[in-house]
Amino acid sequence: MIDMMLYFNIFAAIIVLYYAIRGKGQIYDVDYPEEAKKEYCRMIRIFCWCVGIFLLVISIIELWLFNNGGAPLAMTLSWFDIIATLAAVVIFVIVTKRKFGKYQK
């Protein structure tokens, strides 16, 4: 079961990196003034790069460990992966709320 979650993490990381590379999509569509929209798009692109690379690397390491007898370490990394990714999302939401809150509906 854990290997399915790791494959899902790898798939999610690839999607996030796709949005980081492309620079277009729903996550970039906001109703902000042009100057604020440019800053928001820059921030979300940096966020996608950081989270995507982190998630991809950690998930591949976890999958390798899990398949090569390091299941306890893989489980520990899995918890670290989940906590770090959620913390990054929460921090990003707080920062964007503070910076762009006046433009949000």
C-alpha angles and dihedrals in degrees: 000000000000092000090059089054090050091051088050090051091051090049091049091049091052091051092049091048090048089058090046092052096041097044091205136089142083094308089063096048108099133147096236128130112272097260093048091044091056091051092046092049090049091050095047092047091053089046092051092049093050097044094040095052093043094049094045095049096044093045093051090049090048092049091049092049093047092051094045102052099273097111096138092053090044090054091050091050089048092058090046089049093052095045094045094048093048091046090052091051093048092048091048092050092049093048093048091046091054095042100039102020093114090059096048121094 
